[in-house]
């Protein structure tokens, strides 16, 4: 069982194989976002800071999409979930960010948690089918194909970047500070 910190986040393992370490850091970043979005109502999830239009609700929806984009669409070559096809991407390329304001906190958290659950299952499947070196089923137009390792590290980077934004937004809402 993983050690958890005072916010309930699982500590990444100090001495483990590469896959367990990478997945440990990804789960830590996911738990950080969960902590920053916890116990907020719709107003809190719609709050912005300074000139930015980013919201915690938008981050939940965006990162739910990112989980599906990389683990389902890219890694396994599957179609996106219907929820991602429902948006008007042509008239609003930032539809995910903007449409989050229309979703309840419960819906946003459920959407994000369901995407993480799918991602975990899909990553486990890929690890059993080639490990971290397993290549995605989709490639860039130039023929380059990311590995599972690249996808997982990209997810960590995506969460870490947005967790920095989440820190600022959450502190502006109720003073909650931390990593």
C-alpha positions as CSV (number, residue, x, y, z in Angstrom):
1,X,0.0,0.0,0.0
2,X,1.3,3.4,-0.9
3,X,2.1,6.0,1.7
4,X,-0.1,9.1,1.5
5,X,0.6,12.6,2.5
6,X,-1.5,15.0,4.7
7,X,-3.8,15.7,1.7
8,X,-4.4,12.1,1.0
9,X,-2.2,12.0,-2.1
10,X,-0.3,8.7,-2.8
11,X,3.4,9.2,-2.6
12,X,5.3,7.9,-5.6
13,X,7.5,5.0,-4.7
14,X,11.1,5.8,-3.8
15,X,12.5,2.5,-5.2
16,X,10.5,0.7,-7.8
17,X,10.7,-0.3,-11.4
18,X,10.3,2.4,-14.1
19,X,6.6,1.8,-14.8
20,X,5.6,1.8,-11.2
21,X,7.6,5.0,-10.6
22,X,6.1,6.8,-13.6
23,X,2.5,5.7,-12.7
24,X,3.2,6.8,-9.1
25,X,4.1,10.3,-10.2
26,X,1.0,10.4,-12.5
27,X,-1.3,9.3,-9.7
28,X,0.3,12.0,-7.4
29,X,-0.4,14.7,-10.0
30,X,-4.0,13.5,-10.4
31,X,-4.5,13.5,-6.7
32,X,-3.1,17.0,-6.5
33,X,-5.8,18.2,-8.9
34,X,-8.5,16.3,-7.0
35,X,-7.3,18.1,-3.8
36,X,-7.4,21.5,-5.4
37,X,-10.9,20.9,-6.7
38,X,-12.3,19.3,-3.6
39,X,-15.2,20.7,-1.6
40,X,-16.0,23.4,-4.1
41,X,-19.4,24.3,-5.4
42,X,-20.2,25.4,-9.0
43,X,-19.2,29.0,-8.2
44,X,-15.8,27.8,-7.0
45,X,-15.3,25.6,-10.0
46,X,-16.0,28.6,-12.2
47,X,-13.7,31.1,-10.5
48,X,-10.9,32.7,-12.4
49,X,-7.7,34.6,-11.5
50,X,-6.5,37.9,-12.9
51,X,-6.8,38.1,-16.7
52,X,-7.0,34.3,-17.2
53,X,-10.2,32.6,-18.1
54,X,-9.0,29.2,-16.8
55,X,-11.2,27.6,-14.2
56,X,-10.9,24.5,-12.0
57,X,-14.0,23.1,-13.6
58,X,-12.5,23.7,-17.0
59,X,-9.3,21.9,-15.9
60,X,-11.3,18.9,-14.8
61,X,-13.1,18.7,-18.1
62,X,-9.9,19.4,-20.1
63,X,-7.9,16.8,-18.3
64,X,-10.7,14.3,-18.6
65,X,-10.5,14.9,-22.4
66,X,-6.7,14.7,-22.3
67,X,-6.8,11.3,-20.5
68,X,-9.1,9.9,-23.2
69,X,-7.2,11.6,-26.0
70,X,-3.9,10.0,-25.1
71,X,-4.8,6.7,-23.6
72,X,-7.8,5.8,-25.7
73,X,-7.5,7.6,-29.0
74,X,-3.7,7.6,-29.4
75,X,-2.5,4.6,-27.4
76,X,-5.2,2.2,-28.5
77,X,-6.5,3.9,-31.7
78,X,-10.1,3.9,-30.4
79,X,-12.8,6.5,-31.0
80,X,-13.3,9.2,-28.5
81,X,-16.1,9.0,-26.0
82,X,-19.4,10.5,-27.2
83,X,-19.2,13.4,-24.8
84,X,-16.2,14.7,-26.7
85,X,-17.9,14.5,-30.0
86,X,-20.9,16.5,-28.8
87,X,-19.0,19.8,-28.6
88,X,-19.0,22.5,-31.2
89,X,-15.2,22.4,-31.8
90,X,-15.5,24.3,-35.1
91,X,-17.0,27.5,-33.7
92,X,-15.2,27.2,-30.3
93,X,-11.9,25.4,-30.3
94,X,-11.8,25.9,-26.5
95,X,-15.3,24.3,-26.2
96,X,-14.1,22.0,-23.4
97,X,-12.9,24.9,-21.2
98,X,-16.0,27.1,-21.9
99,X,-18.6,24.3,-21.6
100,X,-17.5,23.3,-18.2
101,X,-19.4,26.3,-16.8
102,X,-22.6,24.5,-17.9
103,X,-21.8,21.3,-16.1
104,X,-22.5,20.6,-12.4
105,X,-19.6,19.9,-10.0
106,X,-20.8,16.4,-9.7
107,X,-20.8,15.9,-13.5
108,X,-17.3,17.4,-13.9
109,X,-15.8,15.2,-11.1
110,X,-17.5,12.1,-12.5
111,X,-16.4,12.8,-16.1
112,X,-12.8,13.2,-14.9
113,X,-12.9,10.2,-12.6
114,X,-14.4,8.0,-15.4
115,X,-11.7,9.1,-17.8
116,X,-9.0,8.3,-15.2
117,X,-10.5,4.8,-14.7
118,X,-10.5,4.1,-18.4
119,X,-6.9,5.4,-18.7
120,X,-5.7,3.1,-15.9
121,X,-7.3,0.1,-17.5
122,X,-5.9,1.0,-21.0
123,X,-2.4,1.6,-19.6
124,X,-2.5,-1.7,-17.8
125,X,-3.5,-3.4,-21.1
126,X,-0.6,-1.6,-22.9
127,X,1.9,-2.5,-20.2
128,X,1.0,-6.2,-20.6
129,X,1.3,-5.7,-24.4
130,X,4.9,-4.4,-24.6
131,X,5.5,-2.4,-21.5
132,X,6.6,1.2,-21.6
133,X,8.2,0.8,-25.0
134,X,4.9,-0.2,-26.6
135,X,4.1,2.2,-29.4
136,X,0.8,4.0,-29.8
137,X,-1.7,2.8,-32.4
138,X,-1.7,6.3,-34.0
139,X,1.2,8.2,-35.5
140,X,1.9,11.8,-36.3
141,X,1.6,12.8,-40.0
142,X,5.4,12.5,-40.3
143,X,5.2,8.9,-39.2
144,X,6.6,9.3,-35.7
145,X,4.8,7.3,-33.1
146,X,4.9,8.0,-29.3
147,X,5.6,5.2,-26.9
148,X,3.6,4.5,-23.8
149,X,6.5,6.0,-21.8
150,X,6.2,9.3,-23.8
151,X,2.4,9.4,-23.3
152,X,2.6,8.8,-19.5
153,X,5.4,11.4,-19.1
154,X,3.3,13.8,-21.2
155,X,0.3,13.3,-19.0
156,X,2.5,14.0,-15.9
157,X,3.7,17.3,-17.6
158,X,0.1,18.2,-18.5
159,X,-1.1,17.7,-14.9
160,X,1.9,19.4,-13.4
161,X,1.4,22.5,-15.5
162,X,-2.3,22.8,-14.8
163,X,-1.8,22.0,-11.1
164,X,0.3,25.2,-11.0
165,X,-2.7,27.1,-12.3
166,X,-5.0,25.3,-9.9
167,X,-2.9,26.5,-7.0
168,X,-3.4,30.1,-7.9
169,X,-7.1,29.7,-8.5
170,X,-7.8,27.8,-5.4
171,X,-5.9,30.2,-3.2
172,X,-7.9,33.1,-4.7
173,X,-11.2,31.3,-3.7
174,X,-10.6,30.4,-0.1
175,X,-6.9,30.7,0.7
176,X,-6.1,27.0,0.4
177,X,-2.4,26.8,-0.3
178,X,0.1,24.0,-0.7
179,X,2.1,22.3,-3.3
